Amino acid sequence: MKWTRKNLLGLKDLSKEEISHILDTATSFKEISKRAVKKVPTLRGRTVASLFFEPSTRTKTSFDLAAKRLSADVITVQAASSSVLKGETLKDTALNIEAMNIDCIIMRHNSAGAPHLLAKYVKVPVINAGDGAHEHPTQGLLDIYTIREKKKKIKGLKVVIVGDILHSRVARSNIWGLTTLGAEVWVCGPQTMLPPAVDKLPVKATTNLAEALKAADVVIALRIQMERQQEKFFPSLHEYTREFGINTDNIKLAKKDVLIMHPGPVNRGIELSQDIIEGPYSVILEQVTNGLAIRMAVLYLLLQKEESK
Amino acid sequence: MKLLIKGARLLDPENNLDKELDILIEKGRIKKLAKGIKDQKAKKIKAKGYLAAPALIDMHTHLRQPGEEDKETIYTGSLAAIAGGFGRIVCMANTKPPLDSEQDMDFIYTQAKRNNLIDVLPVAAITLGMKQQDLTEIASLKKAGAVALSEDGYTITDSNLMRRALEYARMCGLVVICHSEDAALSRGGVMNEGYMSTVLGLKGIPTAAESAAVARDINLARLSGAPIHIAHVSTKESVEVIRQAKKDKLPVTAETCPHYFTLSEDALSEYDTNLKVNPPLRTKDDVEAIKEALKEGVIDVIASDHAPHLESEKELEFDKAPFGMIGLETSLAVSLKLVRDKVIGLKELILKMTARPADILGLEKTGLAQGDMASVVIIDPDKEWQLKKENILSKSSNSGFLNQKLKGKALYLISKGRLLMAEGKLTIKEAA
């Protein structure tokens, strides 16, 4: 199939074919990172602008490297050290950068819908690197890729997402992507952190971790944000860890070949115990490696589409 | 100037009038109502196929003056009102600074007089500076011309303060317009809490934030015996509480806005900030409940909650954009859909936009009877049109109905005998 979308803002509206196309494209790029000379000229001469309004280790580095391994030039605008501090709006930031004739904007922002706003004002492709609690499409894609690589399929698998679903863009992207590909998705967390109208989402919701683990082929644990305790979503980290933390005891409830995943950064000892993070079920670091391949695929597909216009 | 309106269907439900008659207006009053009036000296308005009703009243607008004159002024708000068929508009107190003193009432009346367009009637704040500490001088405000009290934009969180305010307002004969919102439940929320807010990843405002506060205000009205008017009702739950209050014969009236009976949260899928309002657009079930409430009479009034904001403010990330949409120019057209969809009849619609707000605020009602002051709106109920940005008369363009196909428009507005709009165009020189 031929990629036709200008932007990648989320996974909700992508078809099964579109998602599979990105995954298949990523497979061919994964090999490049294993060579001694980790570079192909595919996007030589193209310029990618990285607009990060929120801190990031993995996503930012991953996108930067992905662009560079494809020989593109990368410029970075970190909001914390930009004119955004002087009150410049997103619209103006975008228009100004576009005026320097760049080819693509990758953006992470703490406001849901910010990439939609950006896409209204710029002519170049926009890649959403995470917008508030809305979506983080490349994370969803790399999670799905990792599962597919390990389990050889997605359809029929039971994938359990554990944690603060309410505030998680990773959960949402995974819910859309995985259900489109036919997985059975469960969400598990404290009642206060299951999203409104969860019964209308294509998922099974539970506050009982044991029940979820018994069903799981894959467990995706989400990071708990410390400030949510202040906002009264749960009484203490101590209780959260006891009720929803995954450790070597409760993992016994799951299948012997269960996968443990986490988008990172992990709060060691809270959502995942030390032994789980470093144990045989964990594919956390492989997720990171796959993330690079996925982002190369996304950049390639979006920019190649623009070129062939 | 003598005006002769020929061939319109006269609709003045308050006076049981629904008949095709000519109207002759002279010296600011309705001189004669009859078939086939002839008067050579009069300016003729060909109104066959149109409706003539008492000029509309909008009892909930924000005119942003003083303090935010780049969004709107009393003058530009009046222009928008004329285009929408309104002969009287009521402006809320949450200006910068708020309208909380006699001088502020005076300011509004003076501006309106200077503009020489339509009547603009001020609402006064309940507390000084809207700080929710001390009461405003309510008796003096009444004498200075306040038509109601409201802390709209906010709810008075201290129920004891609200109780005393209601008792005092009752003594002074001023209705309290309640913006009922539990601020703790709604804090940080930017749209209705539910499926769409989950899908869009935005913090939601649960319906309980409105219904719990409406219940509180209704119970305080019961306690104090003071008349209250619930502003911008948006939820099925609130309708249920208000319905019961009316059954209990409590002094409670209610209003809703056109967007709450036409738009639902599903319209927000593209993060359109023009649809970011408070209270937020709710579910389709709530929309149906609002329509039902209008039909039953549980909701008495349709008001616009005209809330102008700068383009630069609305062109921000969804959670950063301010709440509100303009509505004076589209309120009638959008509301006529209720009639076409057979939710309410034309007479009931006119009442909800004329006599009912007048009754609630204790305003003089002008009708289409001989001898009445001539404030008349002539409407073409079939006119198809669209609100395009370049044609908006309000200073701001944040409409939730931009570029949508609308049907029905006010074409003529006569206010106190003066023709302010003819053939859909204002007949007074607009300021630059």
Interface residues (C-beta under 8 A of the other chain):
Chain A: K12 T89 L90 K91 H109 S111 A112 G113 A114 H116 L117 D131 G132 A133 H134 E135 R169 R172 P195 P196 A197 V198 K200 L201
Chain B: E193 G194 Y195 S197 T198 V199 L200 G201 L202 G204 P206 E270 Y271 S312 E315 L316 E317 F318 D319 K320
